[in-house]
Amino acid sequence: MNDLTPGTWTLDASHTSASFTVRHAGISKARGQFTDVDGELIVGEGGQDLAFNATLKTESVNTANADRDGHLKSADFFDVETFPTITFRSTEVKGDKLIGDLTIRDITKPVELDFTYEGAATDPFGTYRAGFTGETKISRKEFGLTWNAALEAGGVLVSDDVKISIEAEFVAPTAA
């Protein structure tokens, strides 16, 4: 990553995806994403000492199903009125692991993402950009997301495990 310019890079939300997948009824998967995402990448000299910070607006949750989105926004899940954001603050990059603090519903837990630097390039408009991907799995119950419903045949409607996938693109700092 020594091709990264030192300084604070800005997240390009139009080229970033923060998505999640959870098992539904034990037979399929429900997918969603947050469409209002903000963040930054801080790069030290020589592309070292990376730090990532991101904020997702819970109101922007989108699963392509209005009823489900409404339920996710309610107090049963994200409670968007009380907890308007989800945040991630990195604490360390260790090889291909991004370690940091994830906060959902004001509960902060350490998480470790499998992390890949996808490269950097100058786009046709002269803007220098860098891409990263990350994946992790969390227990939603650890973050106070405990709503569920029992199934007639046994089991529950929504699994505890949530897979999180991030595709992030950042714009390099501009020269002053």
BELQUI-V70581 format. One record per residue. N is the residue number from 1. RES is the residue in one letter. NEAR is the number of other ideal C-beta (glycine too) atoms within 10 Angstrom. Layout:
n=N res=RES near=NEAR
n=N res=RES near=NEAR
This chain:
n=1 res=M near=14
n=2 res=N near=7
n=3 res=D near=11
n=4 res=L near=20
n=5 res=T near=14
n=6 res=P near=15
n=7 res=G near=15
n=8 res=T near=13
n=9 res=W near=25
n=10 res=T near=15
n=11 res=L near=20
n=12 res=D near=17
n=13 res=A near=15
n=14 res=S near=7
n=15 res=H near=14
n=16 res=T near=21
n=17 res=S near=15
n=18 res=A near=23
n=19 res=S near=15
n=20 res=F near=18
n=21 res=T near=16
n=22 res=V near=17
n=23 res=R near=18
n=24 res=H near=14
n=25 res=A near=14
n=26 res=G near=13
n=27 res=I near=8
n=28 res=S near=7
n=29 res=K near=10
n=30 res=A near=18
n=31 res=R near=14
n=32 res=G near=19
n=33 res=Q near=17
n=34 res=F near=22
n=35 res=T near=15
n=36 res=D near=15
n=37 res=V near=21
n=38 res=D near=15
n=39 res=G near=21
n=40 res=E near=16
n=41 res=L near=24
n=42 res=I near=15
n=43 res=V near=21
n=44 res=G near=12
n=45 res=E near=8
n=46 res=G near=10
n=47 res=G near=16
n=48 res=Q near=12
n=49 res=D near=12
n=50 res=L near=19
n=51 res=A near=17
n=52 res=F near=24
n=53 res=N near=16
n=54 res=A near=23
n=55 res=T near=18
n=56 res=L near=22
n=57 res=K near=15
n=58 res=T near=21
n=59 res=E near=15
n=60 res=S near=15
n=61 res=V near=22
n=62 res=N near=16
n=63 res=T near=17
n=64 res=A near=10
n=65 res=N near=12
n=66 res=A near=9
n=67 res=D near=8
n=68 res=R near=16
n=69 res=D near=16
n=70 res=G near=10
n=71 res=H near=14
n=72 res=L near=21
n=73 res=K near=17
n=74 res=S near=13
n=75 res=A near=12
n=76 res=D near=12
n=77 res=F near=21
n=78 res=F near=25
n=79 res=D near=17
n=80 res=V near=17
n=81 res=E near=11
n=82 res=T near=10
n=83 res=F near=18
n=84 res=P near=13
n=85 res=T near=18
n=86 res=I near=20
n=87 res=T near=16
n=88 res=F near=23
n=89 res=R near=14
n=90 res=S near=20
n=91 res=T near=12
n=92 res=E near=13
n=93 res=V near=19
n=94 res=K near=10
n=95 res=G near=6
n=96 res=D near=11
n=97 res=K near=13
n=98 res=L near=24
n=99 res=I near=14
n=100 res=G near=22
n=101 res=D near=13
n=102 res=L near=20
n=103 res=T near=16
n=104 res=I near=23
n=105 res=R near=17
n=106 res=D near=11
n=107 res=I near=12
n=108 res=T near=14
n=109 res=K near=12
n=110 res=P near=10
n=111 res=V near=18
n=112 res=E near=14
n=113 res=L near=24
n=114 res=D near=12
n=115 res=F near=21
n=116 res=T near=13
n=117 res=Y near=16
n=118 res=E near=12
n=119 res=G near=11
n=120 res=A near=17
n=121 res=A near=11
n=122 res=T near=10
n=123 res=D near=11
n=124 res=P near=5
n=125 res=F near=5
n=126 res=G near=6
n=127 res=T near=12
n=128 res=Y near=17
n=129 res=R near=16
n=130 res=A near=23
n=131 res=G near=17
n=132 res=F near=21
n=133 res=T near=15
n=134 res=G near=23
n=135 res=E near=13
n=136 res=T near=19
n=137 res=K near=14
n=138 res=I near=18
n=139 res=S near=12
n=140 res=R near=20
n=141 res=K near=13
n=142 res=E near=14
n=143 res=F near=20
n=144 res=G near=15
n=145 res=L near=22
n=146 res=T near=12
n=147 res=W near=15
n=148 res=N near=15
n=149 res=A near=8
n=150 res=A near=9
n=151 res=L near=12
n=152 res=E near=5
n=153 res=A near=7
n=154 res=G near=7
n=155 res=G near=13
n=156 res=V near=13
n=157 res=L near=14
n=158 res=V near=19
n=159 res=S near=19
n=160 res=D near=15
n=161 res=D near=13
n=162 res=V near=20
n=163 res=K near=16
n=164 res=I near=17
n=165 res=S near=16
n=166 res=I near=21
n=167 res=E near=15
n=168 res=A near=23
n=169 res=E near=20
n=170 res=F near=24
n=171 res=V near=16
n=172 res=A near=20
n=173 res=P near=17
n=174 res=T near=10
n=175 res=A near=6
n=176 res=A near=4
